[in-house]
Amino acid sequence: MSERATPFYCPYCADEDLRPHVDDATGSHAAWLCTGCRRVFRVKMLGLNFADTREVVRS
């Protein structure tokens, strides 16, 4: 599994031409540049949801 999540389109304009972006101040490689709208954004996983979705069966 890769360390970087790869988005398929920009969440702002839906353009598909995305390029990795390096933050000059921090040197972080965890951002993406959309060449369509020029926005820079990150993809971050918040966690997994294992909520109990089974129906309660009463007899």
N, CA, C, O and CB atoms as a CASP TS submission, in Angstrom:
PFRMAT TS
TARGET T0000
AUTHOR 0000-0000-0000
METHOD Language model
MODEL 1
PARENT N/A
ATOM      1  N   MET     1       0.840  -1.181   0.000  1.00  0.00           N
ATOM      2  CA  MET     1       0.000   0.000   0.000  1.00  0.00           C
ATOM      3  C   MET     1       0.882   1.241   0.000  1.00  0.00           C
ATOM      4  O   MET     1       1.890   1.307   0.703  1.00  0.00           O
ATOM      5  CB  MET     1      -0.954   0.000   1.214  1.00  0.00           C
ATOM      6  N   SER     2       0.492   2.199  -0.784  1.00  0.00           N
ATOM      7  CA  SER     2       1.262   3.430  -0.894  1.00  0.00           C
ATOM      8  C   SER     2       1.020   4.333   0.308  1.00  0.00           C
ATOM      9  O   SER     2      -0.043   4.279   0.926  1.00  0.00           O
ATOM     10  CB  SER     2       0.910   4.165  -2.184  1.00  0.00           C
ATOM     11  N   GLU     3       1.996   5.156   0.635  1.00  0.00           N
ATOM     12  CA  GLU     3       1.851   6.090   1.742  1.00  0.00           C
ATOM     13  C   GLU     3       0.970   7.273   1.362  1.00  0.00           C
ATOM     14  O   GLU     3       0.471   7.972   2.243  1.00  0.00           O
ATOM     15  CB  GLU     3       3.216   6.582   2.197  1.00  0.00           C
ATOM     16  N   ARG     4       0.771   7.510   0.085  1.00  0.00           N
ATOM     17  CA  ARG     4       0.022   8.672  -0.375  1.00  0.00           C
ATOM     18  C   ARG     4      -1.276   8.213  -1.044  1.00  0.00           C
ATOM     19  O   ARG     4      -1.263   7.361  -1.931  1.00  0.00           O
ATOM     20  CB  ARG     4       0.875   9.524  -1.354  1.00  0.00           C
ATOM     21  N   ALA     5      -2.377   8.784  -0.610  1.00  0.00           N
ATOM     22  CA  ALA     5      -3.652   8.505  -1.276  1.00  0.00           C
ATOM     23  C   ALA     5      -3.686   9.318  -2.559  1.00  0.00           C
ATOM     24  O   ALA     5      -3.381  10.510  -2.545  1.00  0.00           O
ATOM     25  CB  ALA     5      -4.881   8.847  -0.351  1.00  0.00           C
ATOM     26  N   THR     6      -4.047   8.697  -3.648  1.00  0.00           N
ATOM     27  CA  THR     6      -4.068   9.370  -4.933  1.00  0.00           C
ATOM     28  C   THR     6      -5.494   9.738  -5.321  1.00  0.00           C
ATOM     29  O   THR     6      -6.309   8.854  -5.586  1.00  0.00           O
ATOM     30  CB  THR     6      -3.431   8.490  -6.009  1.00  0.00           C
ATOM     31  N   PRO     7      -5.804  11.027  -5.358  1.00  0.00           N
ATOM     32  CA  PRO     7      -7.144  11.422  -5.788  1.00  0.00           C
ATOM     33  C   PRO     7      -7.259  11.313  -7.310  1.00  0.00           C
ATOM     34  O   PRO     7      -6.267  11.464  -8.023  1.00  0.00           O
ATOM     35  CB  PRO     7      -7.465  12.864  -5.322  1.00  0.00           C
ATOM     36  N   PHE     8      -8.455  11.054  -7.796  1.00  0.00           N
ATOM     37  CA  PHE     8      -8.684  10.938  -9.233  1.00  0.00           C
ATOM     38  C   PHE     8      -9.182  12.238  -9.847  1.00  0.00           C
ATOM     39  O   PHE     8      -9.100  12.423 -11.062  1.00  0.00           O
ATOM     40  CB  PHE     8      -9.675   9.834  -9.510  1.00  0.00           C
ATOM     41  N   TYR     9      -9.698  13.143  -9.015  1.00  0.00           N
ATOM     42  CA  TYR     9     -10.185  14.427  -9.515  1.00  0.00           C
ATOM     43  C   TYR     9     -10.140  15.457  -8.391  1.00  0.00           C
ATOM     44  O   TYR     9     -10.088  15.101  -7.214  1.00  0.00           O
ATOM     45  CB  TYR     9     -11.626  14.294 -10.080  1.00  0.00           C
ATOM     46  N   CYS    10     -10.162  16.720  -8.758  1.00  0.00           N
ATOM     47  CA  CYS    10     -10.137  17.821  -7.801  1.00  0.00           C
ATOM     48  C   CYS    10     -11.491  17.907  -7.092  1.00  0.00           C
ATOM     49  O   CYS    10     -12.526  17.886  -7.757  1.00  0.00           O
ATOM     50  CB  CYS    10      -9.799  19.166  -8.511  1.00  0.00           C
ATOM     51  N   PRO    11     -11.508  18.003  -5.765  1.00  0.00           N
ATOM     52  CA  PRO    11     -12.781  18.101  -5.046  1.00  0.00           C
ATOM     53  C   PRO    11     -13.466  19.457  -5.223  1.00  0.00           C
ATOM     54  O   PRO    11     -14.616  19.615  -4.814  1.00  0.00           O
ATOM     55  CB  PRO    11     -12.554  17.842  -3.576  1.00  0.00           C
ATOM     56  N   TYR    12     -12.792  20.429  -5.820  1.00  0.00           N
ATOM     57  CA  TYR    12     -13.368  21.758  -6.006  1.00  0.00           C
ATOM     58  C   TYR    12     -13.933  21.971  -7.404  1.00  0.00           C
ATOM     59  O   TYR    12     -15.029  22.511  -7.551  1.00  0.00           O
ATOM     60  CB  TYR    12     -12.330  22.805  -5.723  1.00  0.00           C
ATOM     61  N   CYS    13     -13.195  21.552  -8.435  1.00  0.00           N
ATOM     62  CA  CYS    13     -13.634  21.815  -9.808  1.00  0.00           C
ATOM     63  C   CYS    13     -13.806  20.549 -10.641  1.00  0.00           C
ATOM     64  O   CYS    13     -14.264  20.627 -11.781  1.00  0.00           O
ATOM     65  CB  CYS    13     -12.648  22.725 -10.488  1.00  0.00           C
ATOM     66  N   ALA    14     -13.452  19.392 -10.102  1.00  0.00           N
ATOM     67  CA  ALA    14     -13.569  18.082 -10.754  1.00  0.00           C
ATOM     68  C   ALA    14     -12.601  17.880 -11.918  1.00  0.00           C
ATOM     69  O   ALA    14     -12.765  16.936 -12.691  1.00  0.00           O
ATOM     70  CB  ALA    14     -14.970  17.893 -11.249  1.00  0.00           C
ATOM     71  N   ASP    15     -11.605  18.738 -12.057  1.00  0.00           N
ATOM     72  CA  ASP    15     -10.588  18.541 -13.089  1.00  0.00           C
ATOM     73  C   ASP    15      -9.751  17.315 -12.720  1.00  0.00           C
ATOM     74  O   ASP    15      -9.575  17.018 -11.539  1.00  0.00           O
ATOM     75  CB  ASP    15      -9.683  19.813 -13.244  1.00  0.00           C
ATOM     76  N   GLU    16      -9.243  16.613 -13.712  1.00  0.00           N
ATOM     77  CA  GLU    16      -8.481  15.396 -13.470  1.00  0.00           C
ATOM     78  C   GLU    16      -6.973  15.580 -13.601  1.00  0.00           C
ATOM     79  O   GLU    16      -6.223  14.621 -13.415  1.00  0.00           O
ATOM     80  CB  GLU    16      -8.930  14.335 -14.413  1.00  0.00           C
ATOM     81  N   ASP    17      -6.514  16.783 -13.915  1.00  0.00           N
ATOM     82  CA  ASP    17      -5.084  17.036 -14.065  1.00  0.00           C
ATOM     83  C   ASP    17      -4.510  17.482 -12.718  1.00  0.00           C
ATOM     84  O   ASP    17      -4.435  18.676 -12.430  1.00  0.00           O
ATOM     85  CB  ASP    17      -4.820  18.113 -15.166  1.00  0.00           C
ATOM     86  N   LEU    18      -4.107  16.508 -11.899  1.00  0.00           N
ATOM     87  CA  LEU    18      -3.568  16.778 -10.566  1.00  0.00           C
ATOM     88  C   LEU    18      -2.100  16.409 -10.529  1.00  0.00           C
ATOM     89  O   LEU    18      -1.669  15.448 -11.166  1.00  0.00           O
ATOM     90  CB  LEU    18      -4.349  16.004  -9.482  1.00  0.00           C
ATOM     91  N   ARG    19      -1.336  17.185  -9.773  1.00  0.00           N
ATOM     92  CA  ARG    19       0.101  16.936  -9.649  1.00  0.00           C
ATOM     93  C   ARG    19       0.514  17.021  -8.196  1.00  0.00           C
ATOM     94  O   ARG    19      -0.031  17.833  -7.448  1.00  0.00           O
ATOM     95  CB  ARG    19       0.912  17.935 -10.497  1.00  0.00           C
ATOM     96  N   PRO    20       1.475  16.192  -7.777  1.00  0.00           N
ATOM     97  CA  PRO    20       1.961  16.293  -6.392  1.00  0.00           C
ATOM     98  C   PRO    20       2.516  17.691  -6.143  1.00  0.00           C
ATOM     99  O   PRO    20       3.138  18.290  -7.020  1.00  0.00           O
ATOM    100  CB  PRO    20       3.052  15.218  -6.103  1.00  0.00           C
ATOM    101  N   HIS    21       2.281  18.204  -4.935  1.00  0.00           N
ATOM    102  CA  HIS    21       2.732  19.549  -4.570  1.00  0.00           C
ATOM    103  C   HIS    21       3.588  19.465  -3.313  1.00  0.00           C
ATOM    104  O   HIS    21       3.210  18.807  -2.344  1.00  0.00           O
ATOM    105  CB  HIS    21       1.521  20.506  -4.349  1.00  0.00           C
ATOM    106  N   VAL    22       4.726  20.120  -3.327  1.00  0.00           N
ATOM    107  CA  VAL    22       5.621  20.155  -2.175  1.00  0.00           C
ATOM    108  C   VAL    22       5.500  21.519  -1.515  1.00  0.00           C
ATOM    109  O   VAL    22       5.682  22.551  -2.162  1.00  0.00           O
ATOM    110  CB  VAL    22       7.097  19.864  -2.591  1.00  0.00           C
ATOM    111  N   ASP    23       5.191  21.516  -0.220  1.00  0.00           N
ATOM    112  CA  ASP    23       5.101  22.767   0.537  1.00  0.00           C
ATOM    113  C   ASP    23       6.524  23.249   0.816  1.00  0.00           C
ATOM    114  O   ASP    23       7.292  22.566   1.493  1.00  0.00           O
ATOM    115  CB  ASP    23       4.291  22.575   1.880  1.00  0.00           C
ATOM    116  N   ASP    24       6.871  24.414   0.299  1.00  0.00           N
ATOM    117  CA  ASP    24       8.236  24.934   0.439  1.00  0.00           C
ATOM    118  C   ASP    24       8.603  25.226   1.896  1.00  0.00           C
ATOM    119  O   ASP    24       9.759  25.071   2.288  1.00  0.00           O
ATOM    120  CB  ASP    24       8.396  26.199  -0.390  1.00  0.00           C
ATOM    121  N   ALA    25       7.621  25.649   2.696  1.00  0.00           N
ATOM    122  CA  ALA    25       7.906  26.010   4.085  1.00  0.00           C
ATOM    123  C   ALA    25       8.223  24.783   4.943  1.00  0.00           C
ATOM    124  O   ALA    25       9.140  24.822   5.763  1.00  0.00           O
ATOM    125  CB  ALA    25       6.723  26.763   4.679  1.00  0.00           C
ATOM    126  N   THR    26       7.473  23.704   4.759  1.00  0.00           N
ATOM    127  CA  THR    26       7.651  22.526   5.604  1.00  0.00           C
ATOM    128  C   THR    26       8.338  21.367   4.897  1.00  0.00           C
ATOM    129  O   THR    26       8.845  20.456   5.553  1.00  0.00           O
ATOM    130  CB  THR    26       6.324  22.072   6.114  1.00  0.00           C
ATOM    131  N   GLY    27       8.362  21.388   3.574  1.00  0.00           N
ATOM    132  CA  GLY    27       8.946  20.290   2.823  1.00  0.00           C
ATOM    133  C   GLY    27       8.028  19.087   2.714  1.00  0.00           C
ATOM    134  O   GLY    27       8.446  18.013   2.279  1.00  0.00           O
ATOM    135  N   SER    28       6.772  19.270   3.110  1.00  0.00           N
ATOM    136  CA  SER    28       5.796  18.179   3.095  1.00  0.00           C
ATOM    137  C   SER    28       5.379  17.836   1.666  1.00  0.00           C
ATOM    138  O   SER    28       5.174  18.727   0.841  1.00  0.00           O
ATOM    139  CB  SER    28       4.563  18.554   3.929  1.00  0.00           C
ATOM    140  N   HIS    29       5.255  16.544   1.380  1.00  0.00           N
ATOM    141  CA  HIS    29       4.857  16.069   0.057  1.00  0.00           C
ATOM    142  C   HIS    29       3.412  15.594   0.036  1.00  0.00           C
ATOM    143  O   HIS    29       3.007  14.930  -0.918  1.00  0.00           O
ATOM    144  CB  HIS    29       5.773  14.946  -0.392  1.00  0.00           C
ATOM    145  N   ALA    30       2.628  15.909   1.048  1.00  0.00           N
ATOM    146  CA  ALA    30       1.288  15.342   1.205  1.00  0.00           C
ATOM    147  C   ALA    30       0.194  16.220   0.617  1.00  0.00           C
ATOM    148  O   ALA    30      -0.915  16.244   1.151  1.00  0.00           O
ATOM    149  CB  ALA    30       1.004  15.105   2.660  1.00  0.00           C
ATOM    150  N   ALA    31       0.461  16.930  -0.447  1.00  0.00           N
ATOM    151  CA  ALA    31      -0.542  17.811  -1.029  1.00  0.00           C
ATOM    152  C   ALA    31      -0.614  17.602  -2.541  1.00  0.00           C
ATOM    153  O   ALA    31       0.300  17.048  -3.152  1.00  0.00           O
ATOM    154  CB  ALA    31      -0.226  19.283  -0.702  1.00  0.00           C
ATOM    155  N   TRP    32      -1.712  18.054  -3.122  1.00  0.00           N
ATOM    156  CA  TRP    32      -1.946  17.941  -4.562  1.00  0.00           C
ATOM    157  C   TRP    32      -2.302  19.306  -5.126  1.00  0.00           C
ATOM    158  O   TRP    32      -3.022  20.081  -4.497  1.00  0.00           O
ATOM    159  CB  TRP    32      -3.070  16.918  -4.866  1.00  0.00           C
ATOM    160  N   LEU    33      -1.790  19.595  -6.319  1.00  0.00           N
ATOM    161  CA  LEU    33      -2.078  20.831  -7.038  1.00  0.00           C
ATOM    162  C   LEU    33      -3.003  20.510  -8.198  1.00  0.00           C
ATOM    163  O   LEU    33      -2.703  19.640  -9.015  1.00  0.00           O
ATOM    164  CB  LEU    33      -0.771  21.513  -7.540  1.00  0.00           C
ATOM    165  N   CYS    34      -4.131  21.214  -8.272  1.00  0.00           N
ATOM    166  CA  CYS    34      -5.035  21.080  -9.411  1.00  0.00           C
ATOM    167  C   CYS    34      -4.615  22.124 -10.437  1.00  0.00           C
ATOM    168  O   CYS    34      -4.572  23.316 -10.130  1.00  0.00           O
ATOM    169  CB  CYS    34      -6.550  21.258  -8.985  1.00  0.00           C
ATOM    170  N   THR    35      -4.308  21.686 -11.646  1.00  0.00           N
ATOM    171  CA  THR    35      -3.876  22.638 -12.674  1.00  0.00           C
ATOM    172  C   THR    35      -5.061  23.394 -13.274  1.00  0.00           C
ATOM    173  O   THR    35      -4.865  24.397 -13.960  1.00  0.00           O
ATOM    174  CB  THR    35      -3.109  21.908 -13.780  1.00  0.00           C
ATOM    175  N   GLY    36      -6.283  22.926 -13.027  1.00  0.00           N
ATOM    176  CA  GLY    36      -7.467  23.605 -13.547  1.00  0.00           C
ATOM    177  C   GLY    36      -7.818  24.847 -12.755  1.00  0.00           C
ATOM    178  O   GLY    36      -7.988  25.925 -13.326  1.00  0.00           O
ATOM    179  N   CYS    37      -7.930  24.701 -11.423  1.00  0.00           N
ATOM    180  CA  CYS    37      -8.343  25.836 -10.590  1.00  0.00           C
ATOM    181  C   CYS    37      -7.200  26.378  -9.730  1.00  0.00           C
ATOM    182  O   CYS    37      -7.383  27.352  -9.000  1.00  0.00           O
ATOM    183  CB  CYS    37      -9.501  25.426  -9.696  1.00  0.00           C
ATOM    184  N   ARG    38      -6.018  25.752  -9.811  1.00  0.00           N
ATOM    185  CA  ARG    38      -4.796  26.154  -9.104  1.00  0.00           C
ATOM    186  C   ARG    38      -4.897  26.002  -7.589  1.00  0.00           C
ATOM    187  O   ARG    38      -4.083  26.572  -6.863  1.00  0.00           O
ATOM    188  CB  ARG    38      -4.465  27.585  -9.436  1.00  0.00           C
ATOM    189  N   ARG    39      -5.880  25.246  -7.096  1.00  0.00           N
ATOM    190  CA  ARG    39      -5.989  25.018  -5.660  1.00  0.00           C
ATOM    191  C   ARG    39      -5.049  23.886  -5.252  1.00  0.00           C
ATOM    192  O   ARG    39      -4.791  22.959  -6.019  1.00  0.00           O
ATOM    193  CB  ARG    39      -7.452  24.688  -5.262  1.00  0.00           C
ATOM    194  N   VAL    40      -4.549  23.988  -4.029  1.00  0.00           N
ATOM    195  CA  VAL    40      -3.712  22.954  -3.437  1.00  0.00           C
ATOM    196  C   VAL    40      -4.511  22.357  -2.282  1.00  0.00           C
ATOM    197  O   VAL    40      -5.036  23.084  -1.439  1.00  0.00           O
ATOM    198  CB  VAL    40      -2.315  23.527  -2.953  1.00  0.00           C
ATOM    199  N   PHE    41      -4.597  21.024  -2.251  1.00  0.00           N
ATOM    200  CA  PHE    41      -5.390  20.371  -1.209  1.00  0.00           C
ATOM    201  C   PHE    41      -4.708  19.088  -0.765  1.00  0.00           C
ATOM    202  O   PHE    41      -3.791  18.594  -1.421  1.00  0.00           O
ATOM    203  CB  PHE    41      -6.819  20.074  -1.711  1.00  0.00           C
ATOM    204  N   ARG    42      -5.174  18.555   0.366  1.00  0.00           N
ATOM    205  CA  ARG    42      -4.654  17.305   0.908  1.00  0.00           C
ATOM    206  C   ARG    42      -5.771  16.286   1.017  1.00  0.00           C
ATOM    207  O   ARG    42      -6.944  16.639   1.138  1.00  0.00           O
ATOM    208  CB  ARG    42      -3.997  17.532   2.280  1.00  0.00           C
ATOM    209  N   VAL    43      -5.390  15.014   0.972  1.00  0.00           N
ATOM    210  CA  VAL    43      -6.315  13.913   1.198  1.00  0.00           C
ATOM    211  C   VAL    43      -5.896  13.281   2.519  1.00  0.00           C
ATOM    212  O   VAL    43      -4.750  12.859   2.676  1.00  0.00           O
ATOM    213  CB  VAL    43      -6.302  12.862   0.002  1.00  0.00           C
ATOM    214  N   LYS    44      -6.828  13.219   3.468  1.00  0.00           N
ATOM    215  CA  LYS    44      -6.489  12.697   4.788  1.00  0.00           C
ATOM    216  C   LYS    44      -7.523  11.655   5.211  1.00  0.00           C
ATOM    217  O   LYS    44      -8.728  11.900   5.155  1.00  0.00           O
ATOM    218  CB  LYS    44      -6.410  13.842   5.830  1.00  0.00           C
ATOM    219  N   MET    45      -7.039  10.508   5.627  1.00  0.00           N
ATOM    220  CA  MET    45      -7.926   9.478   6.142  1.00  0.00           C
ATOM    221  C   MET    45      -8.207   9.757   7.612  1.00  0.00           C
ATOM    222  O   MET    45      -7.285   9.959   8.403  1.00  0.00           O
ATOM    223  CB  MET    45      -7.312   8.065   5.952  1.00  0.00           C
ATOM    224  N   LEU    46      -9.482   9.767   7.969  1.00  0.00           N
ATOM    225  CA  LEU    46      -9.862  10.046   9.348  1.00  0.00           C
ATOM    226  C   LEU    46      -9.991   8.780  10.185  1.00  0.00           C
ATOM    227  O   LEU    46      -9.835   8.829  11.405  1.00  0.00           O
ATOM    228  CB  LEU    46     -11.162  10.807   9.378  1.00  0.00           C
ATOM    229  N   GLY    47     -10.270   7.655   9.551  1.00  0.00           N
ATOM    230  CA  GLY    47     -10.400   6.403  10.295  1.00  0.00           C
ATOM    231  C   GLY    47     -11.398   5.486   9.625  1.00  0.00           C
ATOM    232  O   GLY    47     -11.855   5.748   8.513  1.00  0.00           O
ATOM    233  N   LEU    48     -11.733   4.408  10.313  1.00  0.00           N
ATOM    234  CA  LEU    48     -12.694   3.442   9.818  1.00  0.00           C
ATOM    235  C   LEU    48     -13.934   3.476  10.703  1.00  0.00           C
ATOM    236  O   LEU    48     -13.842   3.712  11.908  1.00  0.00           O
ATOM    237  CB  LEU    48     -12.081   2.021   9.775  1.00  0.00           C
ATOM    238  N   ASN    49     -15.087   3.241  10.100  1.00  0.00           N
ATOM    239  CA  ASN    49     -16.334   3.235  10.840  1.00  0.00           C
ATOM    240  C   ASN    49     -16.847   1.803  10.898  1.00  0.00           C
ATOM    241  O   ASN    49     -17.248   1.243   9.878  1.00  0.00           O
ATOM    242  CB  ASN    49     -17.383   4.183  10.190  1.00  0.00           C
ATOM    243  N   PHE    50     -16.834   1.213  12.082  1.00  0.00           N
ATOM    244  CA  PHE    50     -17.331  -0.138  12.269  1.00  0.00           C
ATOM    245  C   PHE    50     -18.625  -0.126  13.076  1.00  0.00           C
ATOM    246  O   PHE    50     -18.820  -0.958  13.962  1.00  0.00           O
ATOM    247  CB  PHE    50     -16.276  -1.005  12.963  1.00  0.00           C
ATOM    248  N   ALA    51     -19.496   0.811  12.768  1.00  0.00           N
ATOM    249  CA  ALA    51     -20.770   0.900  13.478  1.00  0.00           C
ATOM    250  C   ALA    51     -21.572  -0.378  13.259  1.00  0.00           C
ATOM    251  O   ALA    51     -21.526  -0.969  12.181  1.00  0.00           O
ATOM    252  CB  ALA    51     -21.576   2.135  13.009  1.00  0.00           C
ATOM    253  N   ASP    52     -22.301  -0.798  14.276  1.00  0.00           N
ATOM    254  CA  ASP    52     -23.117  -1.998  14.180  1.00  0.00           C
ATOM    255  C   ASP    52     -24.361  -1.674  13.364  1.00  0.00           C
ATOM    256  O   ASP    52     -25.257  -0.977  13.840  1.00  0.00           O
ATOM    257  CB  ASP    52     -23.497  -2.537  15.591  1.00  0.00           C
ATOM    258  N   THR    53     -24.415  -2.175  12.144  1.00  0.00           N
ATOM    259  CA  THR    53     -25.533  -1.862  11.249  1.00  0.00           C
ATOM    260  C   THR    53     -26.525  -3.013  11.141  1.00  0.00           C
ATOM    261  O   THR    53     -27.467  -2.939  10.352  1.00  0.00           O
ATOM    262  CB  THR    53     -25.011  -1.509   9.867  1.00  0.00           C
ATOM    263  N   ARG    54     -26.332  -4.074  11.917  1.00  0.00           N
ATOM    264  CA  ARG    54     -27.263  -5.191  11.887  1.00  0.00           C
ATOM    265  C   ARG    54     -28.578  -4.804  12.548  1.00  0.00           C
ATOM    266  O   ARG    54     -28.600  -4.062  13.530  1.00  0.00           O
ATOM    267  CB  ARG    54     -26.657  -6.417  12.579  1.00  0.00           C
ATOM    268  N   GLU    55     -29.663  -5.311  12.001  1.00  0.00           N
ATOM    269  CA  GLU    55     -30.981  -5.044  12.583  1.00  0.00           C
ATOM    270  C   GLU    55     -31.171  -5.896  13.820  1.00  0.00           C
ATOM    271  O   GLU    55     -30.696  -7.030  13.886  1.00  0.00           O
ATOM    272  CB  GLU    55     -32.109  -5.317  11.561  1.00  0.00           C
ATOM    273  N   VAL    56     -31.860  -5.349  14.787  1.00  0.00           N
ATOM    274  CA  VAL    56     -32.160  -6.084  16.004  1.00  0.00           C
ATOM    275  C   VAL    56     -33.368  -6.963  15.725  1.00  0.00           C
ATOM    276  O   VAL    56     -34.424  -6.460  15.342  1.00  0.00           O
ATOM    277  CB  VAL    56     -32.421  -5.121  17.211  1.00  0.00           C
ATOM    278  N   VAL    57     -33.228  -8.262  15.911  1.00  0.00           N
ATOM    279  CA  VAL    57     -34.315  -9.205  15.662  1.00  0.00           C
ATOM    280  C   VAL    57     -34.955  -9.547  17.000  1.00  0.00           C
ATOM    281  O   VAL    57     -34.300 -10.072  17.899  1.00  0.00           O
ATOM    282  CB  VAL    57     -33.802 -10.496  14.932  1.00  0.00           C
ATOM    283  N   ARG    58     -36.223  -9.247  17.117  1.00  0.00           N
ATOM    284  CA  ARG    58     -36.947  -9.556  18.356  1.00  0.00           C
ATOM    285  C   ARG    58     -37.934 -10.667  18.099  1.00  0.00           C
ATOM    286  O   ARG    58     -38.601 -10.690  17.065  1.00  0.00           O
ATOM    287  CB  ARG    58     -37.673  -8.311  18.908  1.00  0.00           C
ATOM    288  N   SER    59     -38.028 -11.594  19.045  1.00  0.00           N
ATOM    289  CA  SER    59     -38.987 -12.696  18.859  1.00  0.00           C
ATOM    290  C   SER    59     -40.206 -12.555  19.743  1.00  0.00           C
ATOM    291  O   SER    59     -41.100 -13.400  19.701  1.00  0.00           O
ATOM    292  CB  SER    59     -38.319 -14.025  19.136  1.00  0.00           C
TER
END
